Amino acid sequence: MRLLIVGTLGGQISAATKIAMEHGAKVAHVDTIEQATIALRARGADLLMVDARLDIEALIAANEAERIIVPVVAAGVGIDPMAAARAIRQGAREYISLPPDPELIAAVLAAVCDDERPLIVADPAMKQVLALADQIAGSDASIMITGESGVGKEVLARYVHKKSKRKDKPFIAVNCAAIPEHLLESELFGHEKGAFTGAIARRIGKFEEADGGTLLLDEISEMDLRLQSKLLRALQERVIDRVGGSKPVPVNIRILATSNRDLTQSVRAGEFREDLLYRLNVVNLRIPPLRERKDDLAALSAFFIDKYARANGRPARRLSEAGLQQVLAHNWPGNVRELENAMHRAILLTNSEAVGAEAIRAPDGAPVGKRDATGEAIEAAQVAARNLVGRTVAEVEQDLILETLTHCLGNRTHAAHILGISIRTLRNKLKLYGDEGVRIPPPPTGQAA
């Protein structure tokens, strides 16, 4: 990942740079917010670490005026609650006190980039997927990676890149669902000076940032049809057109794409171009849902238990036999992402040497695992009867959306998938509710609201 440090950071910049580089980040440094925007135009970054004494709000506004969307972390010397609160109000995602704590820096980097997540495979069904990935990784063929939300599509994409002949070149990931539609074109293709109000200089897009390497288009099903046409030309001609540009720019990249939707159905519905699907889907890697990968459940649980025991300063733990049976009994609709969160909670709730079934719980504290089907159906019918009668469709819809979003810990993409609606429809609904004063669950760090 690319980290851009902005400001002097009280003389602590060298220490922060060293820690970030030890965790695989490529680090650049500028002194002012004006220089930061210039650097972002030319090269881009995955994360900004900004001196809390600088005008973070002005920096974010300058970036957004030029359609540059990069998460910001504020940093300042010592623990200063006032400075931290001011930075968060101005738009920073987190506040880090300096001198920097290595584990905190690592956690922030991990929240932005999934490079540290290994691909753990123990189940025969997943081993078949990995064998196919190994077979085609060395080619330049476009690959479509499909599967439910949370199964690890981006982790597999990074694995393919590391196995490819482009492994020493950039791997750039763009979440098409997380970037507003009017910003995505500039994010991908860049823009020329004067292309729109606020475009005061040329900006390099993700296609050019990834030149020589791999570009991952995450959740490509959320890309609008007009932009799909421009993407198709880029794939066919190996050139791009910056927004407002008059001269094609050649690019040499490999395209990987992911989707949690059936794109064949999207084609039939007129929501996705058939010719683009053919271009992207040269090879399809379908990742089975976690409920179909029982051997992976045990291996992943052990990995996450060890990871979060170390992260929280706890003694080494193991999963008890009862805990394993609880894990195997649950359907894991959120897949690996849900399992990881559950194991993190289990570490926090466990005081014994083994993680038992009683510690493996949902976010609301309810135990996970399958329940008696008859009892579940009766309870569901009773709840429906109590909660629906006498209410309007709009009221019921609002409750369904907000409860689903809460269940997904604020993850907009996952919630939209469960609800069967597009991410844009979900965002429009949430904006409407927010305007009416309804409390909306915040998105997880790194995902757009």
N, C-alpha and C positions, 0 to 999 in steps of 0.2 A: 504494500500500500504506500501511498505518497502522503507525507505529513509536511505541511507548511507551517513553520513557526513564525509568528508575527510579533515584533517588539523585542526589547532587551530582556524582559522577564527577570529583572532584578539581578542580572549577572549569572542566573542559573541556566542559561540557554544551553551551555555545553553539557551539563549533566542530563538535562531533558533529552537532548539530541542523542547522547550516548545510549541512554536507556531505550529510546525508540528504535535506534538502529540495531541494538541487541535483539529486539523482537521482530526484526525483518523489515522495518519501515525504511523507505527512502526519504531522507529529510532535507528540506531546503529552508533557508532563513531569509527574511526581509525585516526591515526596521519599522516601516510605516504601513498604515492601512492602504494608502494609495499604491505602494509597491506591491502589496498583497494582491490587489485586484489585477494589476499588470501581470504578475506571475501566474495568476489563475487563467488569464486569457491565453497565455502562451503555452502553458503546460498542464494546468489543472491540478487538482489534489483531491484526496479522499477525506482529509480532515484538516481543519485549521486549529492550531493552538495559539491563542491570542493573549497578549499581555492585558490583564484586566483593567489597567489604567488607560488603555486606548478606548476610542469610541466604537465599541462593538456594534452598536445599533447602526452607525453610519457605514461601517464596513459591510454589514449584511445588506443594508439598503442599496449600496453601490453595486454589490454583486447581483442582487436580484434585478436591478435595473438593466443589467446586461445579461439576464437570464442564466446566471451562474448560481447553482444550488450546491453548497458545501456545508456540512455540519461544523459548528464552532464549539470549541472547548476553551473556556477562559482559564487563565493561570495567574497566580499572584503570590508574592512572598508571604509566607506565614498564613495562619488561619484568620481570615478577615471576613466575618459574617456579612458586614455591610457591602463589601466589594463583591462577595459571592452573590448576594441577593440582587445587586444592581446589574451584574453581568447576566444573570438568568433572565431578569426582566428585559434586558436588551436583546435577548434571543440566543444566548449561549445554552448549549445542552447540559454542560456540566461545569463545575469549578474545581480546579486542582490547585492545592497549596504547594508552594515550593519552599525548601528543596524538594524535588520530586520523589515520591515513593514508587519504587520499581513495580510493585504489584498493582498499584493504582493506574500507572501509565499503561501497563500491560492489559489491564481490564478495559480501559478506554479504547485502546487499539483493537482489542478483540471484539468490542461492541460494534465497531465500524467494519471490520474485515474478518472474514471467516477463515483466513489462511491457517489458523492454528487448530482447525477442526479436522482431525484425521478421518479418513474413510475406513470405518470399522465394518468388516464383512465376515460373517460366520455362517449365514444361512445359505443353503444351496441355491435358492431362487435368486438371491442377490449376487452370488458368485457367478451365475450365468450372465448377469448384466455386466459385471466387472470384466469377465472374459471377453465379451463383445467390445467393451470400451477399450481394453488393451489392444484388441485386434485392429481397431480403426483409429486409434489415437495418433498414430504416426502420419496419417493422411491429412489432406487439407479439406476434406469433405465437411460440409455443414452438418451439424448434429442437432436434433431436437430431443431434449430430455423432458420426459413427461412423468406425471405422478401427482398425487394429492399434495396439498400444502403441508410443508413440514417434513417431507420424506428425505430431504437432503439433495435436492437437484443441483443447487449451487456447489455443494461439496463435491459432487461427482464431476461437475464442469471443471472445477479447479484441478481435480485428479487427471482428467483428460489433458488439460493444458500442460501439466507437469510431465506427462508421458509423451508429449508431442515434440516435434523438432523445433517448435517455437518456445520451448520452456524457458529460455534465457531472455525472452522478450516480454513486453508487458501483458498482464492479464487485467482487462478492464471490464467491470460488471456494471450494468445499468439496469435498475429496476424500473421497468416501463410503467408499472402500476403506481409507484410511489412519487413519480414526477408529474406535475400537472400537465395536461395536454398541450397548453400553449407554450410550455417551456421545453418539452421533450425534443422538438425538432432542433432547437439551438443546442441542446445538451448533446445530441448525437452528432450533428453535422457542423456545429460551430456557426459563426456569422461574420459578416464583413462590417466594417465601420459604416454607420448610417443605415443599417438594414432595418432598424426600428428605433423608436424613441428610447434613448438610453444607451444605444450601441455606439459608444464613443471611440471604439477601437476594435480591431479584428480579434475574434476569440476562436481558439482551437477547440473542436468538439471531440467526443469520445472516439469516433472513428480514427481521427488523426492521432490521438493519444495512444491508441492501441496499434499503431502502424508497426508491422513486423510481428505482432503477437496475436492475441486472441481477444475477441469482443464477445461478452456474454450479454444477451438481451433477455433479461429475466422477466417472466410473465408477459411474454410478447402478445398474448391474446388481448391485452388491454390497450394495444396501440390502435389509433384511429385509422380509418381506411386511407385517408389522404397521405398520411405519413408512411403507410404500408407501401404505397406506390413508389415513394422516394427510396425506401429501403430496397425494394425489388430492383430498381435501377442500379443502386450501389452494388448489389450482389452480382448482377449480370455483367455490368461494365467495369467493375472494380474502380469506380470513381465516385466521388461525392460532390454535391454542390452545397457550399456554405449558404446559409440564409442571406439573401441579398447579394450573393456572388454571381459573377458572370463567366467564371473560368472553372472548369471541372478540376478537381484535385484528386490525383491517383492515390489509392490506398492499397496496402498489402496486409490483409488481415484474414483470420479464420473466424467464422461466425458460429457461435453456439447459442441456442435459444432454449428457454424453458416455458412450460405451460402447465397449469393445473386444470385446464379445461380440455374438452374434446374438440380440437380444432376442426375436425371433419364436420361436426355439427355446426360450428361457427361459420364454416364455409357455406353450408346449406342455408343458414339463417341470414346470409349476406353480410356477416360481421367480420369476415376474414377472407382475404384474397386467396383463391385456390392456387394461382400461379406462384404466389409467395410461399405457400405451404409446401409446394413441390420443391422449391429452391432450398428451403430450410430443412426439410424432412428427408434428406438423402439417407441418413441413418437415424433410427429412432431408438433411444435408450429409455425404456419404461421402467421406472423404479417402483416395485410393488409396495403397497402400504405396509406399515409396520406390523399390522395384525396378521399379515401373511408371511412374516419373517420371524418365526418364533425363536430360532437360534440367535438371531441378531438382538432380540430383546434382552437376553441374558448378557451378551457381550457388551452391548451399549450401556446397560444398567451398571455393570461393573466399572466401565470407563467413567461414567458420569459421577458415580459415588466416589471414586478415587479423586477425580478432578475437583469436586466441590468440597471434599474433606480437606484437601490441601489448600484450596482457595480460602476456606473459612478457619484455617488453623486448627482443624479437628484431627484427632488420631485417625489412623487408617481404619476404614470400615469395610465390611463385606455384606452382601445381600443374603439374608437368611433363607432357608428353604421355604418358609411360609411367605416371606416377602417375594420370592421368585414366583411362587404360585399366584400371588396377587397380581404381579406384573403380567404373567402369561394369561390371566383371566380377563384382563381389561382390553377393550377394543382399540384404544389409543387413536381417537379420531384426529388428534393433532399431530400424530406420528412422532418422529424423533424429537421435534421441538417440544411437544407435550411431555414426552418421557424425560427429557433433560430437565425441564422445570420441576417435574415430580420428584426426580432424584435429588435435585437441589433442596427442595422443601424437606425431603426425607432426612437429609444430613442435618438440617437445622432442628428437626424434631426428635432426632435419635440421640440418646445418651448412652446406650449400650454398645457393645462391640459390633453387633450385627444389626443391620437395618431390617426391622420386622414389618409385617403387613400393616400394623397399626400406624406406621409412620408414612405410608405411601397414600397420600391423600390428594384430592382435587384442591384448587385454589380456595374454595369456600370451606375446606375442612372435611368435606364428605369423603368417605373411603372410596377408592376406585375399585373396579372389578365388575364382573357381570352380576346382575341380579336376576331373581326369578322372573321369567318372562310374563307369567300371568299377573303377578303382583305389580309389575312395572306397568302393564297395560291398564290395570284397574286404576292405579294411582294417576296415570297420565289422563285418563278419561275424567276422573274426579276433578283434577286440577283444571282441565279445560272447561268443564261445566261451571266451576266456580268463577273462573277468571274471564270468560268470554261473554256470557250472557249480559245484555244491557250495555255493551260497549260498542263504540263505532269501529269500523274497519281501520281507520287511521290510527286510533288509539292502540289497537291490538298490534298493528304493524310496527308502531314506534317501540312498544315494549319488546317485541320479538327482536328487532334490530339491536336495541341497546343491551338486552340480555345476552344475545349472541356475541356482541362485541366484548362484553364483560367476561364471558366464558373464554374468549380468545385473548384475554389480557391486553385488549386494545389493538390487536393486530388487524388492520383493515383488510388486508389481502385474504387472510384466513377466514375472517367473518363473512366477506363477500362470497367466498367459495361455498361456505356452509349454507348461506342464505339463497344461493343460486342467482345472484345478481352481479352486475359488473361493479368494479371498484369505483367507477365514476358515479354510478347510481347511488352507491352507498355514501360517497362523500357529499353528494347533493342533499341526501336525506339528513346527514349529520349536520350540515350547515344550516338547514332549515330548523332542526331541533335546537341548535346552539343559538340561533337568532331569537328563538322563543324563550331562551333562558334555561333550557334543559341542560343538566350536567352531562357532558360526553366523556366516556372513558378515554384518557390520553393514550396516544400511540406509544409503542415501545421505542427506545432510543434508536435513532437511525432511520425510522420510517416516517414519511410525511403524514401530516394530520389529514 
